[in-house]
Amino acid sequence: MSCFFQKTKLILRSEDGPTSVEYAVLIAVICIAAIGALSSFGVHMDALYTNINSTVPSGGGS
């Protein structure tokens, strides 16, 4: 049982925990920026496709 407590102390003293939290925060910020950029891009693409749809004649055929 003392081995378990020694490993637990070692894990708690390790600096990997704060580093992983920093990486998680960094990834969250990157994801938020990417979602914002893609949503803005989507609005512009919607306007582009609407413009193309109104410009190209419908395919009524013969």
C-alpha positions as CSV (number, residue, x, y, z in Angstrom):
1,M,0.0,0.0,0.0
2,S,2.9,2.4,0.7
3,C,4.0,1.9,-2.9
4,F,0.7,3.3,-4.1
5,F,1.1,6.4,-1.9
6,Q,4.7,6.9,-3.1
7,K,3.6,6.8,-6.7
8,T,0.7,9.2,-5.9
9,K,3.1,11.6,-4.3
10,L,5.4,11.4,-7.3
11,I,2.5,12.1,-9.7
12,L,1.4,15.1,-7.7
13,R,4.9,16.5,-7.5
14,S,5.5,16.0,-11.2
15,E,5.3,19.1,-13.4
16,D,3.5,17.2,-16.2
17,G,0.1,18.2,-14.8
18,P,0.4,21.9,-15.2
19,T,2.0,21.5,-18.6
20,S,-0.9,19.3,-19.8
21,V,-3.3,22.0,-18.5
22,E,-1.4,24.6,-20.4
23,Y,-1.6,22.5,-23.6
24,A,-5.3,22.0,-23.0
25,V,-5.9,25.7,-22.7
26,L,-3.8,26.3,-25.8
27,I,-5.8,23.7,-27.8
28,A,-9.1,25.3,-26.6
29,V,-8.0,28.7,-27.7
30,I,-7.0,27.4,-31.1
31,C,-10.3,25.5,-31.5
32,I,-12.3,28.7,-30.6
33,A,-10.3,30.7,-33.2
34,A,-10.8,28.0,-35.8
35,I,-14.5,27.8,-35.2
36,G,-14.8,31.6,-35.5
37,A,-12.8,31.7,-38.7
38,L,-14.8,28.8,-40.2
39,S,-18.2,30.3,-39.3
40,S,-17.1,33.6,-40.9
41,F,-15.9,31.7,-43.9
42,G,-19.2,29.9,-44.1
43,V,-21.2,33.1,-44.2
44,H,-19.1,34.4,-47.1
45,M,-19.4,31.0,-49.0
46,D,-23.2,31.1,-48.5
47,A,-23.3,34.5,-50.1
48,L,-21.1,33.3,-53.0
49,Y,-23.3,30.3,-53.7
50,T,-26.4,32.4,-53.6
51,N,-24.9,34.8,-56.1
52,I,-23.8,32.0,-58.4
53,N,-27.3,30.4,-58.1
54,S,-29.0,33.7,-59.1
55,T,-26.6,34.2,-62.0
56,V,-26.6,30.8,-63.7
57,P,-29.8,30.1,-65.6
58,S,-32.0,27.2,-64.4
59,G,-31.6,24.0,-66.4
60,G,-35.1,23.9,-67.9
61,G,-33.9,21.7,-70.8
62,S,-35.7,21.3,-74.1
